[in-house]
């Protein structure tokens, strides 16, 4: 599912590995991939798992990270350019998870938190621990509000 030309994992591929959904990408799948590479270390060997985990983390940081407000933005063209609201048709254009374009959703944040926890626990890359720290603070300071309710978008 890795895009050998532009980097990043395609959201969907067919059984031959050909991209579907116009080759679009989403950080949600990258979080699962990051977690999978950590978990696969005993099977494929730590060097290979580390290489793929870092490659996945690098894509998240270089392409999806919101440098202004933090968190991972959601939907990308094959060339890693963000998909903007006006590029999708319909009254309420959404990504493949159902998140309105231009918003971040708690599902992606939560799965990133889990993946970054596993990545940081390995001690493979200090950047993972730093990004995990940001996510934990984000949950505690901004997402868990009055009456312990969290917004989804």
N, C-alpha and C positions, 0 to 999 in steps of 0.2 A: 504493500500500500504506500510505500515511500515514493515520493516524487523525485526521481533521479536528476531532473533538470532544475527544478526550483526549490527543492527541499520541502519538508513537511509531509504529513500523511494526508492522503485523500480521504474525504469523508466516507465515500463508498467506492468499491471496485467490484467488477464482475469476477467470475471464477477464474478468468485468465489473468486477472490483475489489471485490467483496463479500467481507467477511472470512469465513474458514473457521475451524475450531478454536475456535469461540465467541469469536472476536476476540482470542485470546490473543497475547501478545507475548513476545519473548525477546531478550536483549542480543546473542546470537550474530548474528542478522540485522542488528542495528544496527551491529555492527563491519563487516560487509560493506558496508552502505550508506555508512558513513563513508569507507571506502576508495574506494568507487565515486564519491562526489562529488569527492574529491580528484582521481581519475583523469579525471573528466569535465570538469574546469575548461577545458581547451583546446577542448572541444566546445560546452559550454553557456555558457561565459564564466565568468570568475572570480567576479564578484559573485553569480551564481545558485548556483554550486558552493559558495562560502563560506557563503551563507545556509543551504543544506541541510546542509552539513557541521556548522555550528554548531548547527542545530536538532537534528540527530542526536546530537551530543555532549552537548547540554543534556539530552536525554532520558536518556541513559546516566548522566549525573551526578546528575540530580534524582530519577530513579526507581530505577535499578539499582545505584548505588554503595553498597557496604557501608561505612558511616561508622565502624563499630566495628573491623573487621578488614581493610578494603580489598577490592578486587576487585568484580566485578559479579555480583550475585545473578541467578538464572536465570529465573523463569517468572512471568508477570503476566497478570492479568485485563484485559479491555478497558479498564477504568477505571484501569489502572496499579497496582492493589492486588496485592501479592504473592500467588501461589498457595501455600497452605500444604499440608503433607503430608496432613492429614486431609481435605482437600477433594477429593482424587482417590481413586477406588476401587482396590481390588486390594491384594495383599500388599506390593508394592514400587512405590508410585506414583512415576512418573518424568515428566520433561518430555519434549518431543517429540524431544530429542536422545538420550534414554535415560539422562539424569543423574537419580539419585534426588533427589527434592525435599528441599531443605535442605542440599545440597552444591553446591560449585562445581566445574566440570570444566576440565581443562587445555585443551580445545579452545576454549572461550570465551576463556580467558586468552591463549592463543596468537594467536587471530584478533584480539583487542583490541590486542595488542602490535603486530601488523602494521599495523592501521588507524591506531593512534596514532602509529606511526613516520611514516607518510605524512602524517598531519595535522600533526604537529609540524614536519616538514621543509618544509612550505609556509610556515610562519611566520605563519599566519592568526590564530592564537589561542594566547597564551602558556599557557593552561590545558592545552592538548593536550600541550605539552612537559612540564609539571609531572606530568600523569597518566602520560606515557610514562616519566618518571624513576621513578615509583612502580613501574610494571610491570617495568622492568629490574631494579630492586633486589629486587623480589619474586621474580623468577626466580632471581637469583643467590644471594639470602640464604635463601630458604625452599623453593624448588621443586627446585633442583639440590642433591641431598643426597649422602650417602655413596655412593661408587662411581658417581657421576654418574647416578643413577637418579632419575626424577621420578614422583611419584604422579599418577594420572589424576584422581582425585576429591579 
